[in-house]
């Protein structure tokens, strides 16, 4: 599957990891950090560049602290060279190149996401998007889902197991079980 529009990728790795009890971006998966894993996934998916939103020196830092993923997206937009931005949370390591390329194709230069999961998503890079996110944050609305609604984003059927989010130590153990044994047990 070919991606016709050049795209930048953004890894959101600026959260506090409070439920995990330690920095999720530094968790080890197959000999590399989760952050490195997600960066490689973005490159393998065809990104022309990979940006990292992480409130530490050497990374893109939020201009408006404590405002969640939207603040990270807003700060990263000024660094994008692609016409689209693929936004990936650092804590979804089961995503695949195939699913991300399907998402990019489905968005087709506009905004797109998987049903029932606002992240990952694809956003069109433009000054209008920056203005929209700034206004949304100023109004106190920090929801990526609300932004996708305002953009009339296209929803793609979700690859459910790939969107498994590793927020807690138990989630991380389940993720490792999938990586090592190929099965995911999700509590009902």
ABEGO torsion letter per residue (X at the ends): XBBABBBBBBBBAABAGAAAGBBAAABBBGGBBAAAAAAAAAAAAGBABBBBBBBBBGBBBBABBGAEAAAAAAAAAAABABABBBBBBAABAABBAAAAAAAAAAAGGBBBBBBGBAOBBBBBBBAAAAAAAAAAAAAGBABAAAAAAAAGBBBBBBBAAAABBBABAAAAAAAAAAAAAGBBBBBX
